[in-house]
Amino acid sequence: MLDVGCGTGRHLEALAGTIPECCGVDLLESNIAYARSVRAGITFHVGDMRTIRLGRTFDLVTCLGNALSYALTDHDLTETVRTFAAHAHGGTLLVVDPLNARTYLEADGFEKRIEGRVDAPEFKATSVSLHELDRTARVLKRTRTWRIEGRADVEDYAEYRLLFPEEVQQMLETGGFQVLGMYDNREFQCTDLTGRITGAPDVGGLRGRKLYVVARKLAARPGGDG
Ligand SMILES: C[S@@+](CC[C@H](N)C(=O)[O-])C[C@H]1O[C@@H](n2cnc3c(N)ncnc32)[C@H](O)[C@@H]1O
């Protein structure tokens, strides 16, 4: 499998028990350096999801933790889907979880302030995220402050592209994928994809705000560009 925008490779670590050949790509050298240092047996590359070409295909391609939402423009998205296709053969499964534009723009998913918490035995922190919404560009902007006991506060900033279910469908179909399932809930219940907020809180405060999408690469058409 190939995990695009793999971060520190935590999903690959979990899946390496059942998937023999695992490979991850991330833009940040620091993420890949950490992943390599703790995840023996998994192959990692520094690379941009819009342009990287590893010269081979995989049976499963994933782009999780809403990494696809880091493709901010239509061009970024098209190029990223091209990358998925370049690493897929007929039958390859693709799993992505972008942010659902409908939740933020049409329902009650947008919250100016969201509190989060990391409560692991070796590390505890709380966070406060302040959000802004650019409705025209369909981009969510987040400034997050981490409070870690005994340390100065740490601030990070991120922008996320919001995608409507129809956009995801069209984008993937244009890239040669057939959407097998799309859900706006972690229970994979069929809904009208309005992204109503359900379920228990999670670390990122994202419950109900994502689209969980499974697609399959169609076989290349004879004479087509694959
Ligand atoms: C929210 S993190 C998710 C990481 C991982 N998938 C997970 O779920 O733990 C998003 C990741 O996407 C990566 N990323 C952002 N833009 C990227 C790009 N253009 N190409 C590759 N990775 C990118 C970031 O470095 C970050 O590690």
The ligand as a Tripos MOL2 file, in Angstrom:
@<TRIPOS>MOLECULE
LIG
   27    29     1     0     0
SMALL
NO_CHARGES

@<TRIPOS>ATOM
      1 C1         -3.2800   16.2170    9.2010 C.3       1 LIG1
      2 S1         -1.7980   15.4740    8.6930 S.3       1 LIG1
      3 C2         -2.2830   13.7660    8.4960 C.3       1 LIG1
      4 C3         -1.1190   12.8230    8.5690 C.3       1 LIG1
      5 C4         -1.4600   11.3330    8.4760 C.3       1 LIG1
      6 N1         -2.1080   11.0270    7.2370 N.3       1 LIG1
      7 C5         -2.3170   10.9230    9.6490 C.2       1 LIG1
      8 O1         -3.5200   10.7350    9.4790 O.co2     1 LIG1
      9 O2         -1.7600   10.8010   10.7480 O.co2     1 LIG1
     10 C6         -1.6320   16.0000    6.9870 C.3       1 LIG1
     11 C7         -0.3010   15.6130    6.3840 C.3       1 LIG1
     12 O3         -0.2840   15.9900    5.0070 O.3       1 LIG1
     13 C8          1.0240   16.3950    4.7020 C.3       1 LIG1
     14 N2          0.9880   17.2210    3.4850 N.ar      1 LIG1
     15 C9          0.4620   18.4530    3.3240 C.ar      1 LIG1
     16 N3          0.6360   18.8640    2.0630 N.ar      1 LIG1
     17 C10         1.2770   17.8620    1.4050 C.ar      1 LIG1
     18 C11         1.7350   17.6990    0.0750 C.ar      1 LIG1
     19 N4          1.5690   18.6560   -0.8450 N.pl3     1 LIG1
     20 N5          2.3310   16.5360   -0.2550 N.ar      1 LIG1
     21 C12         2.5340   15.5630    0.6710 C.ar      1 LIG1
     22 N6          2.1170   15.6630    1.9610 N.ar      1 LIG1
     23 C13         1.5020   16.8060    2.3190 C.ar      1 LIG1
     24 C14         1.4690   17.1540    5.9350 C.3       1 LIG1
     25 O4          2.8750   17.2700    6.0050 O.3       1 LIG1
     26 C15         0.8860   16.2840    7.0330 C.3       1 LIG1
     27 O5          1.7980   15.3100    7.4630 O.3       1 LIG1
@<TRIPOS>BOND
     1     1     2 1
     2     2     3 1
     3     2    10 1
     4     3     4 1
     5     4     5 1
     6     5     6 1
     7     5     7 1
     8     7     8 2
     9     7     9 1
    10    10    11 1
    11    11    12 1
    12    11    26 1
    13    12    13 1
    14    13    14 1
    15    13    24 1
    16    14    15 ar
    17    14    23 ar
    18    15    16 ar
    19    16    17 ar
    20    17    18 ar
    21    17    23 ar
    22    18    19 1
    23    18    20 ar
    24    20    21 ar
    25    21    22 ar
    26    22    23 ar
    27    24    25 1
    28    24    26 1
    29    26    27 1
@<TRIPOS>SUBSTRUCTURE
     1 LIG1         1 GROUP 0 **** ****
